[in-house]
Amino acid sequence: DAKTTQPTSMDCAEGRAANLPCNHSTISGNEYVYWYRQIHSQGPQYIIHGLKNNETNEMASLIITEDRKSSTLILPHATLRDTAVYYCIVRPYSGGYNKLIFGAGTRLAVHP
Amino acid sequence: DTAVSQTPKYLVTQMGNDKSIKCEQNLGHDTMYWYKQDSKKFLKIMFSYNNKELIINETVPNRFSPKSPDKAHLNLHINSLELGDSAVYFCASSQARNTEAFFGQGTRLTVV
């Protein structure tokens, strides 16, 4: 079973920031938070990951609370092409062999 | 160039047949995976190979047999296909077991 809880769906206006929350209250000290997304009819795509510090890359920012029990993925300027299912996953950094356990994710709809 | 490529993209076959799905990655990664996405859209890992060695086998029926002729290829052979095998199968790869995974575009298998 997935160790994360996410809203089923969210809407966002094009050009605005999309903030996708994730609850992982049972996360262990050696577990990272990973975000992937799946655009319709495509394979999952890696977005970002982090341990306890906030992270940013060309795709998104990841904000992890100090207690690490929740996080938020931020797409700063959402476009129509960001419409996808977003998955928040926790997994240990060592071991696990990318045994990604996908939950139901959040279906993000970006509208004009 | 496609990083992780799967063939075929679509596969329709009758119950009881044997079929194979091929996967190739040109990223130089040493770890490859097979995931299954069922009709409810949940993604589940099936197998993982590291340097041609089976690492993960997630209680998949014996009818499913992965074959890794070399690090760049991980093929999936399915014997005696059943209706319940209908799903989208995704191949993925990563450099080492703990780095982000890159997924192929999927193979939609329909058993009739």
HADDOCK unambig.tbl for C-alpha pairs under 7 A between the chains (distance, minus, plus):
assign (segid A and resid 42 and name CA) (segid B and resid 105 and name CA) 5.08 0.50 0.50
assign (segid A and resid 42 and name CA) (segid B and resid 106 and name CA) 6.85 0.50 0.50
assign (segid A and resid 43 and name CA) (segid B and resid 90 and name CA) 6.79 0.50 0.50
assign (segid A and resid 43 and name CA) (segid B and resid 103 and name CA) 5.36 0.50 0.50
assign (segid A and resid 43 and name CA) (segid B and resid 104 and name CA) 5.57 0.50 0.50
assign (segid A and resid 43 and name CA) (segid B and resid 105 and name CA) 4.73 0.50 0.50
assign (segid A and resid 43 and name CA) (segid B and resid 106 and name CA) 6.06 0.50 0.50
assign (segid A and resid 44 and name CA) (segid B and resid 103 and name CA) 5.93 0.50 0.50
assign (segid A and resid 45 and name CA) (segid B and resid 102 and name CA) 6.69 0.50 0.50
assign (segid A and resid 45 and name CA) (segid B and resid 103 and name CA) 6.76 0.50 0.50
assign (segid A and resid 46 and name CA) (segid B and resid 100 and name CA) 6.48 0.50 0.50
assign (segid A and resid 46 and name CA) (segid B and resid 101 and name CA) 6.83 0.50 0.50
assign (segid A and resid 93 and name CA) (segid B and resid 98 and name CA) 5.94 0.50 0.50
assign (segid A and resid 94 and name CA) (segid B and resid 98 and name CA) 6.51 0.50 0.50
assign (segid A and resid 97 and name CA) (segid B and resid 97 and name CA) 4.29 0.50 0.50
assign (segid A and resid 97 and name CA) (segid B and resid 98 and name CA) 5.92 0.50 0.50
assign (segid A and resid 98 and name CA) (segid B and resid 97 and name CA) 5.82 0.50 0.50
assign (segid A and resid 98 and name CA) (segid B and resid 98 and name CA) 5.87 0.50 0.50
assign (segid A and resid 99 and name CA) (segid B and resid 45 and name CA) 6.49 0.50 0.50
assign (segid A and resid 101 and name CA) (segid B and resid 44 and name CA) 6.65 0.50 0.50
assign (segid A and resid 102 and name CA) (segid B and resid 42 and name CA) 6.75 0.50 0.50
assign (segid A and resid 102 and name CA) (segid B and resid 43 and name CA) 5.70 0.50 0.50
assign (segid A and resid 102 and name CA) (segid B and resid 44 and name CA) 6.87 0.50 0.50
assign (segid A and resid 103 and name CA) (segid B and resid 42 and name CA) 6.68 0.50 0.50
assign (segid A and resid 104 and name CA) (segid B and resid 42 and name CA) 6.41 0.50 0.50
